[in-house]
């Protein structure tokens, strides 16, 4: 099955944004493991920067 790469990129960005949003909500609620939450925020922020950077180049 052929998948549309633009659509898949859009879904990837949406997935990263949703996960980043959840991590930020945990941070705002003072989640007990802030190191884990900060790690999630850094990870998904990095993925978004990578995807946006690739789009800017293409």
N, CA, C and O of each residue as an XYZ file, in Angstrom:
232
protein
N       0.849     -1.180      0.000
C       0.000      0.000      0.000
C       0.896      1.245      0.000
O       1.774      1.384      0.851
N       0.670      2.129     -0.943
C       1.433      3.383     -1.017
C       0.807      4.426     -0.102
O      -0.399      4.669     -0.145
N       1.641      5.031      0.719
C       1.176      6.080      1.627
C       1.685      7.425      1.131
O       2.823      7.549      0.678
N       0.839      8.407      1.225
C       1.194      9.761      0.816
C       2.202     10.330      1.817
O       1.864     10.500      2.988
N       3.440     10.629      1.382
C       4.456     11.105      2.329
C       4.098     12.447      2.973
O       4.449     12.685      4.128
N       3.414     13.315      2.253
C       3.019     14.600      2.847
C       1.995     14.393      3.957
O       2.055     15.040      5.003
N       1.068     13.496      3.718
C       0.058     13.209      4.738
C       0.708     12.562      5.957
O       0.360     12.891      7.091
N       1.635     11.659      5.736
C       2.321     11.004      6.845
C       3.135     12.015      7.653
O       3.204     11.917      8.878
N       3.745     12.977      6.982
C       4.498     14.034      7.668
C       3.558     14.882      8.523
O       3.894     15.260      9.646
N       2.388     15.174      7.981
C       1.379     15.940      8.715
C       0.946     15.177      9.976
O       0.839     15.759     11.056
N       0.700     13.880      9.828
C       0.317     13.063     10.981
C       1.443     13.007     12.013
O       1.185     13.025     13.216
N       2.676     12.939     11.550
C       3.825     12.905     12.462
C       3.898     14.202     13.265
O       4.134     14.170     14.473
N       3.699     15.324     12.613
C       3.714     16.608     13.317
C       2.585     16.664     14.336
O       2.791     17.102     15.468
N       1.392     16.222     13.941
C       0.258     16.205     14.873
C       0.517     15.314     16.070
O       0.170     15.665     17.198
N       1.123     14.170     15.832
C       1.452     13.236     16.913
C       2.444     13.876     17.891
O       2.276     13.777     19.106
N       3.464     14.525     17.359
C       4.457     15.194     18.218
C       3.817     16.320     19.016
O       4.106     16.484     20.202
N       2.949     17.097     18.373
C       2.290     18.203     19.076
C       1.388     17.694     20.200
O       1.360     18.272     21.286
N       0.658     16.622     19.941
C      -0.209     16.062     20.983
C       0.603     15.546     22.162
O       0.237     15.774     23.315
N       1.695     14.858     21.884
C       2.532     14.352     22.963
C       3.214     15.478     23.735
O       3.335     15.412     24.958
N       3.654     16.501     23.029
C       4.260     17.658     23.681
C       3.233     18.359     24.566
O       3.546     18.774     25.682
N       2.021     18.488     24.069
C       0.948     19.101     24.846
C       0.676     18.315     26.132
O       0.497     18.903     27.199
N       0.647     16.996     26.025
C       0.435     16.169     27.215
C       1.543     16.321     28.230
O       1.283     16.383     29.432
N       2.780     16.383     27.761
C       3.910     16.560     28.677
C       3.843     17.924     29.366
O       4.142     18.035     30.555
N       3.458     18.943     28.635
C       3.334     20.278     29.231
C       2.219     20.291     30.268
O       2.353     20.926     31.314
N       1.122     19.596     29.990
C       0.042     19.510     30.971
C       0.514     18.810     32.247
O       0.159     19.223     33.351
N       1.308     17.759     32.097
C       1.857     17.090     33.279
C       2.737     18.042     34.079
O       2.708     18.046     35.310
N       3.512     18.841     33.376
C       4.396     19.795     34.060
C       3.570     20.829     34.826
O       3.904     21.179     35.958
N       2.503     21.310     34.212
C       1.650     22.296     34.869
C       0.926     21.722     36.090
O       0.600     22.451     37.027
N       0.681     20.415     36.071
C       0.002     19.761     37.193
C       0.981     19.270     38.250
O       0.598     18.563     39.183
N       2.253     19.649     38.100
C       3.293     19.293     39.063
C       3.409     17.774     39.222
O       3.358     17.243     40.331
N       3.565     17.098     38.096
C       3.731     15.645     38.061
C       4.914     15.252     38.938
O       5.890     15.996     39.034
N       4.832     14.100     39.571
C       5.834     13.703     40.569
C       7.227     13.458     39.991
O       8.213     13.560     40.720
N       7.333     13.138     38.700
C       8.638     12.850     38.106
C       8.974     13.916     37.052
O       8.850     13.674     35.851
N       9.392     15.074     37.510
C       9.663     16.194     36.610
C      10.821     15.924     35.661
O      10.841     16.459     34.552
N      11.776     15.116     36.066
C      12.876     14.783     35.157
C      12.345     14.059     33.925
O      12.773     14.329     32.803
N      11.423     13.151     34.140
C      10.805     12.414     33.038
C      10.001     13.351     32.140
O      10.079     13.267     30.914
N       9.239     14.233     32.751
C       8.417     15.188     31.995
C       9.310     16.119     31.171
O       9.039     16.354     29.993
N      10.352     16.639     31.773
C      11.266     17.523     31.043
C      11.945     16.777     29.896
O      12.176     17.346     28.829
N      12.261     15.513     30.118
C      12.835     14.695     29.050
C      11.873     14.525     27.890
O      12.272     14.596     26.727
N      10.588     14.297     28.210
C       9.577     14.182     27.153
C       9.460     15.484     26.377
O       9.374     15.471     25.149
N       9.455     16.599     27.081
C       9.333     17.902     26.424
C      10.521     18.138     25.495
O      10.346     18.578     24.359
N      11.707     17.851     25.968
C      12.898     18.026     25.130
C      12.862     17.107     23.915
O      13.207     17.525     22.810
N      12.449     15.868     24.111
C      12.409     14.892     23.023
C      11.441     15.325     21.920
O      11.816     15.371     20.749
N      10.204     15.640     22.288
C       9.210     16.000     21.277
C       9.480     17.367     20.678
O       9.159     17.602     19.513
N      10.058     18.267     21.447
C      10.474     19.549     20.906
C      11.561     19.348     19.850
O      11.542     19.990     18.800
N      12.505     18.456     20.138
C      13.567     18.137     19.183
C      13.021     17.516     17.905
O      13.461     17.854     16.806
N      12.051     16.598     18.051
C      11.441     15.994     16.863
C      10.750     17.042     16.000
O      10.866     17.024     14.774
N      10.033     17.951     16.647
C       9.347     19.002     15.880
C      10.342     19.897     15.156
O      10.126     20.260     14.000
N      11.426     20.253     15.828
C      12.444     21.082     15.179
C      13.044     20.351     13.986
O      13.309     20.958     12.949
N      13.255     19.055     14.136
C      13.819     18.249     13.055
C      12.866     18.203     11.860
O      13.294     18.366     10.718
N      11.594     17.983     12.119
C      10.603     17.900     11.042
C      10.445     19.254     10.357
O      10.409     19.328      9.129
N      10.352     20.310     11.132
C      10.190     21.648     10.539
C      11.441     22.029      9.763
O      11.347     22.637      8.697
N      12.608     21.680     10.287
C      13.850     21.962      9.592
C      13.927     21.234      8.258
O      14.387     21.797      7.265
N      13.482     19.993      8.233
C      13.470     19.226      6.989
C      12.505     19.846      5.989
O      12.796     19.904      4.794
N      11.378     20.302      6.468
C      10.389     20.930      5.576
C      10.913     22.224      5.006
O      10.647     22.542      3.847
N      11.664     22.986      5.806
C      12.214     24.251      5.332
C      13.246     24.024      4.229
O      13.360     24.815      3.293
N      13.990     22.931      4.359
C      15.005     22.615      3.358
C      14.351     22.118      2.075
O      14.775     22.473      0.975
N      13.314     21.295      2.221
C      12.630     20.738      1.046
C      11.759     21.808      0.462
O      11.081     21.575     -0.539
